[in-house]
Amino acid sequence: MTAAAASNEIRLTRVYDAPVAAVWDAWTDLAQVAQWWGPRGFTITTKSKDLRAGGHWDYIMHGPDGKDWPNYARYHEVVPRERLVYDHGASSADAKPLFHVVAQFRDLGGKTQFDMCMTLATAEEAQKTRGFIKAAGGNSTWDRLAEYLEKDDQGRELFVINRSFDAPIASVFDMWTTPAHLAQWLPPTGMTMAFRRVDIRTGGDAFWSMSSGDFTMYGRFEYLDVQRPDRIVYSQYFADEHENITRQPGAPTWPEKMVTTVTFTEEGAGQTRVQVRSEVLGVVTAEEIAAFVAERSGMTQGWTGSFDKLEELLPSVAAHS
């Protein structure tokens, strides 16, 4: 469970399926950092980096809209494979940093727990920064790191997204396993969802439809593992109205089947982090893998829209539970 954050702090915890040496190298080797640093759609150019106490990292983030964001970090502590402490958020060496960062790497025996604490001057500044990070999709940086580590170590392409909710883990889990609730928040914005058949348990399945009014698509979930309150694994594929497997409407090169693993983690009193990991299932072509990789930004937008609806729905559902 993550330690409670002070009002002027922003805390983040992730567990990566990679040894601590690999996670540290991904953070500190410039060639690797360039593969994942920044929100989806961003790239970076490093002007100079001196990884030592008193050193710095001077770089530019390039947004998908063409805007450049100069960044300057000043290192205070560098303990290889354990700890980085630095000031960040300045636009140049002479500018005032926006926040102080303590990043810690903990060896879990083949996995790595990464804890980061950003400390700002005031609670108001922390709240403002939370809003900026959310609007910019900044937390997708850590999802991209998970994808990069998996590709580097296992050669597998993943899609990863995390979201924290101010609700107990049991309530959040129920939103995924109660069909009436799931149908309210899961479909893309502008679409409605209906279950034609649903049995959410290990070995169960669901046949659903989603409609935008003049267009209806169908699909199936096959639940491979449902463990309350911390894990749901299901495969999914598109189907016709008779449940025959089909390709995604309008995307003939999209992989035929996917498998999604959803994990639920307590992050503090009454707070839960949800992680969604999706990958292709079965034999696929290089073209299908390329289509999956190219659509990560779109998947991030889709899940973000669904999570926004889930966030809005949770208080009213919890109040009546």
PyMOL commands that set and color helices and strands:
alter all, ss='L'
color gray80, all
select helices_A, chain A and resi 20-28+30-33+123-136+140-154+169-177+179-185+286-294+296-319
alter helices_A, ss='H'
color red, helices_A
select strands_A, chain A and resi 9-16+43-49+56-62+68-79+83-90+99-107+112-119+159-165+192-198+205-211+216-227+231-239+245-246+258-268+271-280
alter strands_A, ss='S'
color yellow, strands_A
deselect
rebuild
show_as cartoon
